[in-house]
Amino acid sequence: MRDQPWLKLLDLVCHKLGARDARVEIGGQDPTEPNIVWAELEEGRRLVAIFEAPPPNRESVEEKLQLLVEGFRSTLQPASEPPSGRHAAALHRELDLALAQLGERTGAETVWIIDYQSPVIWGGSEARSESLDLDLLLLTARADQMLSTTKLTWAELLAAPEGASLERLREAGLIGMAQRAVYDEHEALRTLSEEGGLAAAARRLRSARALAEIRARAMRDHSITRSELRGPDIQCFAHSLAGQYQLVLVFDETYSPLHAEGNVQRALPHIERLLLSLPPVDPMSGGARVGKVLRMPSNKR
């Protein structure tokens, strides 16, 4: 598992630079082929990117490759042992802080890192909890879609007297599993709104919608780099990380994609370095959820 940062860097080189292949070499003569661009690493190693044809903008490609190397340099240092629990916790806190700072610079109300392979939320600008993971947010998004087929709104449901919600759902035409899914989510949102007000419930819904849509897009197209969603129900900007992850910025109002992208591009090297420094998460067994999970906020910053 200690090779994981190297493998992800190689994937990132191909993804970011459009290389056909990438590898790490040690010893031997430096490559001279016109379709190869390389950068020097420590201890006589080099990072090599192989292209189908000589890149027309070779100097720009060399500069981008060097920037990737610099961004991952501390992550790629050989380690004598995996990060300790204390060190891993510090890495998590540093990553979450970087995401919170990105949120402040862009005006995003929440910022998340997810992937298309697991229910793990790798980082977030909000406090952590064992009570919520990506699977639960996807259930929230599914219930939201079901309710959207009716004329009933979450605000109306939450404002209804306690015990009257089932009748309101029946009147709206929801029955069976759809009724159960919306009712269960209504109960969770009611608890959340009692702690942080209706704004907290609204924020959960906005994050659930955005993360569900971005994850679905990434699952359909693993090579997707950038997503910009601006609609009545979803306002978010997403950018790929290390070829597998998605950095998702969720907004509560119309935002500037150019402003978001500029700040994301400046923050990417630092965030990617922290993300790839995290200890690996074991694969799920029997459908059990693993990894760290996050709590949606109860108060707006």
CORNOR-V643216 format. One record per run of one state. SS is the DSSP state (h for helix, s for strand, l for the rest). FROM is the first residue (numbers start at 1). TO is the last residue. Records with the same first field share a line. If there is no record, write none. Layout:
SS=FROM-TO, FROM-TO
This chain:
l=1-3, 18-20, 27-35, 41-44, 51-57, 73-84, 107-109, 116-122, 125-127, 129-133, 148-153, 160-164, 172-175, 197-197, 221-225, 231-234, 242-244, 251-256, 278-293, 295-301
h=4-17, 58-72, 85-106, 134-147, 154-159, 165-171, 176-196, 198-220, 257-277
s=21-26, 36-40, 45-50, 110-115, 123-124, 128-128, 226-230, 235-241, 245-250, 294-294
